[in-house]
């Protein structure tokens, strides 16, 4: 049986999400059980667009779809009608081209480099179809392409005029492999994608629904049904997508991501409810859909009783789940960039020994807890450290002794006791002049009982207060 490979290429104005890519592959699955997303990086596209491709092995499916031309036409029309979304914005597929050929290499090349929208070629026509195409249509690496262009080989037809012996001597063996794959002499298989189970519930309203409260009630009912299905299958979801089919506008999508896979109904609803209240329903909603694009099996679901599980593992899982739910709530109310974690840095200078970084959902559980973090400095530090030291007035009797009074924010206070000095050398390799000076730190007790952390710059003899003990 002759192999028949269908390869397609198209562009979008915005990059596709993982869910959108799987949505396309699920649609293409009706044409063949062997379908995969194109993983090649050498794609022709405008700089303002994003280019993608789908490859199918339709060797056993052509008769089902009533011939090659009918299959290609149906696939072409269906692909252009797909409704995709990314970040809540609907996308339109443009610049679609496809080719049906006897090998994956030739179908890939004809779909991307041939001028026709639909190209159908038999195995006997491969040489004539591939001849006018550029050598980049063979999916070669950039180094091999440059080496060929140096000897004025720019078209595939130029390779046909050379012997295989001369090509092996001058270029990498990958050149002949790609050429044999395009001509169908060497087998190249498509690794089919495996789809995850998508749980979906849909509510079709009797007419047009314009009341937000009714939409919220329908969404909660659908979500409850989906959570029940998750629990029956011992699964959890890592994201929830809600789709509103509006009467006057394109479909509206809203995705809610979770830090950890969960089947907690109340937690997921608390995250979804603010999104639903902000949705623009326009002149009304016809239908409402909720689905879980990614689900995972619960680890250890075979345990019928909590006492059969390891106590330390159960405690760790419960604490991680509680932290993930807290993080989701904080992200919802404050924004992802405002939820931050403390990261230690290799520096003895206090204000340089740490930094605040956004705590995203992807690295949340990797960054918490931080008890294993090793600090460079093990000496005592104040509970309240100022972001920048505040300059003060102070007076000391000897250079290596703490001052006996200081004036900070207009208030002059006597110093009852002092401990120090602790010398911190400068970072001479830095660009900040304030970090290139030697500091002598003292822990001092003020007349009101407060303990303060102060230091003196040896180069300027200026005094600063850097923190307080609560």
SVG drawing of the C-alpha trace seen along z (x, -y; Angstrom):
<svg xmlns="http://www.w3.org/2000/svg" viewBox="-37 -67 76 69">
<polyline fill="none" stroke="black" stroke-width="0.4" points="0.0,0.0 1.3,-3.4 1.7,-5.9 -0.2,-9.1 0.8,-12.0 -1.2,-15.2 0.8,-18.2 -0.7,-21.6 0.6,-25.0 -1.2,-28.1 -0.6,-31.4 -2.3,-33.2 -1.9,-36.8 -1.1,-35.6 0.7,-32.5 -1.5,-29.5 -1.9,-28.2 -1.5,-24.5 -5.3,-24.2 -5.7,-25.7 -3.2,-23.4 -4.9,-20.3 -8.2,-21.6 -6.9,-21.7 -5.5,-18.2 -8.7,-16.9 -10.5,-18.3 -8.0,-16.8 -8.4,-13.4 -11.6,-12.9 -9.5,-12.6 -6.9,-10.2 -5.9,-8.4 -2.3,-9.3 -2.0,-13.1 0.7,-15.2 1.7,-18.9 4.6,-20.0 7.7,-20.3 10.0,-21.7 11.5,-25.2 12.1,-26.1 8.7,-27.6 8.0,-30.3 6.0,-33.1 5.7,-36.8 7.4,-38.4 4.1,-39.7 2.5,-36.2 3.0,-32.9 3.2,-29.8 2.1,-26.3 1.6,-23.0 -0.3,-19.7 0.8,-16.4 -1.5,-13.4 -1.0,-9.9 -4.1,-9.3 -3.0,-6.2 -5.9,-4.1 -8.5,-7.0 -8.7,-8.3 -11.5,-6.0 -13.5,-6.9 -13.4,-10.6 -14.2,-9.8 -10.8,-10.5 -7.8,-12.7 -9.3,-15.9 -12.4,-15.6 -10.3,-14.9 -8.0,-17.9 -10.9,-20.3 -12.8,-19.2 -9.7,-19.5 -8.9,-23.0 -12.4,-24.4 -12.7,-22.9 -9.3,-24.2 -10.1,-27.8 -13.4,-27.6 -11.8,-26.7 -12.6,-29.1 -9.4,-29.4 -8.8,-31.6 -5.7,-32.7 -6.0,-34.9 -9.7,-35.4 -9.1,-36.7 -10.6,-34.9 -8.1,-34.0 -8.6,-33.5 -6.5,-31.0 -5.0,-32.6 -2.6,-31.7 -3.6,-28.1 -1.7,-25.7 -1.6,-21.9 -0.1,-19.1 -0.9,-15.4 2.1,-13.3 3.7,-10.0 6.2,-11.0 6.3,-13.3 9.3,-15.2 7.7,-16.0 4.3,-16.9 6.0,-19.2 8.0,-20.9 5.1,-21.3 2.8,-22.7 5.3,-25.4 7.2,-26.2 4.8,-25.5 2.8,-28.4 -0.5,-26.5 -3.0,-26.4 -3.6,-22.7 -1.0,-20.3 -1.5,-16.7 1.4,-14.6 2.0,-10.9 5.2,-9.1 6.1,-9.2 5.8,-13.0 7.9,-13.8 11.1,-14.6 9.4,-17.1 7.4,-18.7 10.4,-19.1 12.9,-20.3 11.9,-24.0 11.8,-24.3 14.6,-25.8 17.0,-23.6 15.6,-24.8 12.4,-22.8 14.4,-19.7 14.4,-20.7 18.2,-21.1 20.1,-22.9 21.4,-26.4 25.0,-25.3 24.3,-22.8 22.2,-25.4 25.1,-27.9 27.6,-25.3 25.3,-24.5 24.8,-28.1 28.6,-28.6 28.8,-26.3 25.7,-27.9 23.3,-25.0 20.1,-26.9 17.4,-24.6 16.6,-20.9 17.0,-20.3 20.7,-21.2 21.1,-18.2 19.6,-15.9 22.4,-16.7 25.1,-15.6 26.1,-12.1 25.5,-10.7 29.2,-10.0 30.1,-13.6 27.4,-14.8 28.7,-12.4 32.3,-13.6 31.4,-17.3 28.5,-17.6 27.0,-15.9 25.2,-12.6 22.0,-14.3 21.7,-15.9 21.2,-12.6 18.9,-11.4 16.6,-14.4 16.7,-14.0 15.8,-10.3 13.0,-11.1 11.5,-13.7 11.7,-11.2 10.1,-8.4 13.2,-6.2 13.6,-6.3 10.7,-5.7 9.8,-8.5 7.0,-7.9 4.6,-10.3 4.5,-9.9 0.7,-10.2 -0.2,-12.5 -2.1,-11.1 -5.0,-13.2 -5.8,-13.8 -9.4,-13.3 -11.4,-16.5 -14.4,-16.8 -17.0,-19.2 -20.5,-20.3 -22.7,-22.7 -25.9,-24.6 -28.1,-25.9 -30.5,-28.6 -34.1,-28.8 -33.7,-31.9 -31.2,-34.7 -30.1,-35.0 -29.3,-38.6 -29.1,-38.1 -25.7,-37.7 -27.1,-35.9 -28.7,-33.2 -25.3,-32.7 -23.5,-32.4 -26.0,-29.8 -25.7,-27.8 -21.9,-28.0 -21.9,-26.7 -24.2,-23.8 -22.0,-22.8 -18.9,-23.1 -20.4,-20.9 -21.2,-18.2 -17.7,-18.3 -16.1,-18.0 -18.3,-15.0 -16.9,-13.3 -13.4,-14.2 -13.9,-12.5 -15.4,-9.4 -12.3,-9.0 -9.9,-9.9 -8.6,-12.9 -7.8,-16.5 -7.8,-19.5 -5.0,-22.1 -7.2,-24.6 -10.8,-25.5 -12.1,-27.2 -15.4,-28.9 -16.9,-29.7 -19.9,-32.0 -21.6,-31.9 -23.0,-35.4 -25.7,-36.5 -24.0,-39.6 -20.3,-38.8 -17.8,-36.0 -17.5,-33.4 -15.9,-34.6 -13.3,-32.4 -11.9,-32.8 -9.3,-30.5 -8.5,-30.0 -5.2,-28.3 -4.4,-26.5 -1.1,-26.3 -1.7,-22.6 -4.2,-20.2 -7.3,-20.3 -10.9,-18.9 -11.9,-21.3 -15.3,-22.7 -15.4,-25.7 -11.8,-26.8 -12.3,-26.6 -15.6,-28.4 -14.0,-31.2 -11.5,-31.7 -14.0,-31.5 -16.7,-33.7 -14.8,-37.1 -14.0,-36.3 -17.7,-35.5 -18.8,-38.8 -16.5,-40.8 -17.5,-39.1 -19.0,-41.3 -22.2,-39.4 -23.3,-42.0 -26.9,-41.7 -27.2,-38.2 -25.8,-34.7 -27.1,-31.7 -25.1,-28.9 -22.5,-28.4 -19.7,-25.7 -17.2,-24.8 -14.5,-22.2 -11.2,-20.9 -8.6,-20.8 -6.0,-19.0 -6.6,-16.4 -4.3,-14.2 -4.7,-11.1 -4.5,-11.5 -1.4,-9.9 -2.1,-7.2 -5.9,-7.1 -5.9,-3.4 -5.6,-4.1 -9.1,-3.6 -8.4,-5.2 -6.1,-8.1 -4.5,-5.9 -3.1,-3.6 -1.0,-6.5 2.3,-7.6 1.7,-10.4 4.6,-12.6 3.6,-12.4 0.0,-13.2 1.1,-16.2 3.3,-17.5 0.6,-17.1 -2.0,-18.9 0.4,-21.8 1.3,-22.1 -2.4,-22.1 -3.2,-24.7 -0.3,-26.9 -1.3,-26.5 -4.9,-27.5 -3.7,-30.6 -1.4,-31.5 -4.3,-31.2 -6.5,-33.5 -3.7,-36.1 -3.1,-36.1 -6.8,-36.6 -7.1,-39.6 -3.7,-41.2 -2.2,-40.2 0.6,-37.7 3.3,-40.4 2.5,-41.6 2.9,-38.2 6.6,-37.8 9.0,-35.5 12.4,-36.2 15.5,-34.8 18.8,-34.8 21.8,-36.2 25.6,-35.5 26.5,-38.9 27.5,-40.0 26.1,-43.5 22.6,-43.4 20.6,-45.2 22.3,-43.0 21.9,-39.7 18.3,-39.1 15.9,-40.1 12.1,-39.9 10.9,-38.0 7.3,-37.3 6.0,-34.0 4.4,-32.5 2.2,-29.4 4.8,-27.5 7.6,-27.8 5.4,-28.2 6.1,-24.8 9.7,-24.9 10.2,-28.1 8.3,-27.0 9.2,-26.1 12.6,-27.8 13.9,-26.2 16.7,-24.5 18.1,-27.8 21.6,-28.3 22.5,-31.8 26.0,-33.2 25.6,-35.2 24.7,-33.3 25.0,-36.3 22.0,-38.1 20.2,-40.5 17.4,-43.0 13.8,-41.9 13.1,-45.2 15.7,-46.0 15.3,-49.2 15.5,-48.9 18.1,-51.8 20.1,-52.9 19.0,-56.3 21.7,-58.8 21.9,-59.9 24.0,-62.2 26.1,-60.4 29.0,-60.9 31.5,-58.3 34.6,-58.7 36.8,-56.2 36.8,-55.0 36.1,-51.3 33.4,-52.0 29.7,-52.6 28.4,-56.2 27.0,-57.6 24.1,-59.5 22.5,-59.7 19.9,-61.9 17.5,-60.3 14.4,-61.9 14.9,-65.0 14.9,-63.1 18.1,-62.9 18.5,-59.9 21.1,-58.6 22.6,-55.2 22.5,-52.9 24.5,-50.0 26.3,-48.9 27.7,-45.7 30.3,-45.7 31.8,-46.5 31.1,-43.9 33.1,-44.9 31.6,-44.3 34.1,-44.8 32.9,-46.5 32.1,-44.9 34.9,-46.5 33.6,-45.0 30.3,-46.8 29.2,-50.0 27.3,-51.5 29.7,-53.8 27.7,-53.3 28.6,-49.6 32.3,-50.2 32.9,-51.5 33.8,-49.6 31.2,-49.5 31.4,-49.0 28.1,-47.8 26.9,-48.2 23.9,-46.9 22.9,-49.6 20.1,-50.2 18.4,-53.6 17.1,-55.4 13.5,-54.3 14.6,-50.6 14.7,-50.1 17.6,-48.1 18.9,-49.6 21.4,-48.4 23.7,-51.3 27.0,-51.5 29.7,-53.9 31.4,-54.3 35.1,-54.3 35.9,-56.3 33.4,-59.1 33.0,-58.7 29.2,-59.1 26.7,-57.3 23.6,-55.4 20.8,-53.4 19.9,-50.2 17.3,-48.4 15.4,-47.9 14.6,-44.9 10.9,-44.6"/>
</svg>
